[in-house]
């Protein structure tokens, strides 16, 4: 059956917890990371809440040299470096080396060069002071900045790529790393994605009127996937990272194996038949899920848990219908379904990686995290899914196989199938 | 400001760009920024920008190219400070 790909390290910077122990505790307990932002009210946004990690760039002192950290202003790069290096250390490998690690590459996703950093450039250039910008701006403005910082710190010498596919970025990065190992081009890939939603990114979504605006004074209630009172999504920031390895490579170095990435698929609905720039088409989604299952050689009936995209918009109902059709499982035969976004909001480019870290943790520790704020499930969703399939409290349960999907602007879909690691396949 | 004072001030400018801070203890006029202090050559741009703001001077491209050793830097800074008077 060819090469197998396993997960040997995890790292996360999430609005509800930085580092795996804090994050694991938060998702078990259903702790919200959504908070009120006075600045967003001052800027006349409709939505005044966001998922923002309690992160200080000074936390990177243990990760980067003082000289490197001194000029680093891009917060998204900071999240990415922290999550990636934590995943690396978690996988049991030393950070420092003088030799490039030719067998190991990196696919780390990012949506844009941070507008706050770009603003400094624009201000200087417009004032005729380009010469005062200094040497550190380009590396932080380029979309591949996060990948460059990570791969440089760890001397990664295989494929080093920054991907970008809107809200499907994170899961797509993981799938790209999987493909390179599966095809024999790399033995090990550091994969993940980052997003820092500053007021400029936030503003662009706010103007589309797709953000939750009715819970500005109840931040923890604002992100309500699948709820009848859902009124839009809550943007979030952070980064997720994992180490993928060729199983033989991992066994040889006696690495701790968390789970297996059994397979996956990414496609586009072509922005046809219901798919548009901003809305995913059902046909593409259903095909993507079916292709992922086929790639993983997993039967639809074996899926124990669906970690959905489920952002808390009108698209949630369609997504649940699409899962039911793709798996041909309905009502009380559907797998359990949850959305991490109920706790951390929609972390855009970082959504897929943070949510995938959560998916793996649920397999490793045998639980299903709650959907918080789902005291009032949407009646249209209940026509498709039995209410007990949408848990509102944490369930302790052996989880063998998880389907994790994300859908992004441009009608881009990605679905990953994670499974419990079993040496005999 | 004499050369000794400028050197002491210059050490503070170089500090954030010097990975191994101990190297700054032995700085003299012959110290080469890149070869002796191991400063990343890309950061010379930042050192010049910081020096401009610290001494309230402007260092043109031609002068900047001369700033290889600490002594060279003091020469340029002194020249630009005198030109300002």
Contacts between the chains, C-beta under 8 A, distances in Angstrom:
chain1	res1	chain2	res2	distance
A	65	B	19	5.7
A	66	B	16	7.3
A	66	B	19	7.5
A	67	B	16	6.7
A	67	B	17	5.8
A	67	B	18	7.2
A	67	B	19	5.2
A	67	B	40	7.4
A	67	B	43	7.4
A	70	B	16	4.8
A	70	B	17	7.8
A	71	B	46	7.0
A	131	B	49	7.7
A	132	B	49	5.6
A	132	B	52	8.0
A	134	B	45	5.9
A	134	B	46	4.6
A	134	B	49	5.5
A	135	B	42	4.4
A	135	B	43	5.9
A	135	B	45	4.5
A	135	B	46	5.3
A	136	B	46	6.9
